[in-house]
Amino acid sequence: MASGLVALLDDIAGLTRLAAASLDDVGAAATKAGTKAAGVVIDDTAVTPRYVVGLSPKRELPIIGKIALGSIRNKLLFLLPAALILSAVAPWALAPLLMLGGAFLSFEGAEKVIEAFSGDHAADEDAAVTDPVALEKQKVSGAIRTDFILSAEIMVIALREVSDQPLLTQAITLALVAVAITAGVYGVVALIVKADDLGLYLAKRPSSVAQAIGRGLVKGVPVLMRVLTVVGTAAMLWVGGDLLIHNAADVGVPAPAEFVHHLAEGAGGGALGWLVSAGIAGVVGLVVGGVIALVMHKVHAGKH
C-alpha cells in the first residue's frame, strides 16, 4: 500500500514537473513571438489614437474598449484557428505568407514616408459624416478592419516562431500573444488619449508642481504622437524588410539573408550588428514598399 502511494506521488511529481516545463516553454515561446511582432505592435499603438480624434472626450475610452474587443475577437475567433489550420495543413505556406505580409508592411511604411515628404494626405472621409453616433460606428469599424490586417501579421509572425512546437503549445502561445499584445496596445492607447485630459486637470490644481506636470502633459502628448508616428513607420519598414529578406531563404533565395548576416558579423555583432541588419532591412522595406506604392498609384490614376 505504501509503495503504491509512493509510486502515485512520484507520478504526480513527474506530471507537475512536466507541466511546469511546458509552461516555461510556452512562456518563452510567447515572449519570443511577441518580440518578433514588436514592429507591427508599435505601429498599431501609433495609429489607433487617431480614431478618437474629433469625437467627444467622454466617448474616447468606450471607443477604445470597442476597438480592443474587436481586436481580441479578430485574433482569437478568426486568426488563431486559421493559423493552426495553416500550421497543420500547409506549413510550407508560412514563408510566402510572411513575405506577402512583409511587402504589405513595407508598402504601408513607404506610403507614410511619401505622404510626409509630399504633404499629400488622403482626404478625410469623416468630414462628410455629421451624426456623432454614425461617426463613432464608422471610426470603430474602420479601426477594427485595420486591426485585422495588423493582427494577421502579428499572429503569422508569432506562428512562425513556434511552428516546430506541438499543436497545443502553438495554440496556447498564440492565445497568450493575442491577449498580451491586445491588452498592451490598447492599454497604452487609452493612456495616450486621456493624457491630455489628465494634464488639463492637473494644470488647474492649486499645487505648482501639479500645474507644471499638467502643462508638461498637455504640451508633451502631441510631441509623443509625432514620435510614435515616426517610430511606427520606421518599425514597419524594418519588420517588412526583415520578413522579406529572411523568408526569401525559405523559398530558395538565401543570398539576401547571407549578405545581411555577413555585414552584421563584419560590424562586430551585438548592438552594432543589429543596427546594421535593421538598417539594411529598413532600406529594403522602403525600396520594395516604394515600388509597390508607385505601381498602386499608377493603377489608381489609370482607373480615374
Order of alpha helices (4+ residues) and beta strands (2+ residues): alpha-alpha-alpha-alpha-alpha-alpha-alpha-alpha-alpha-alpha
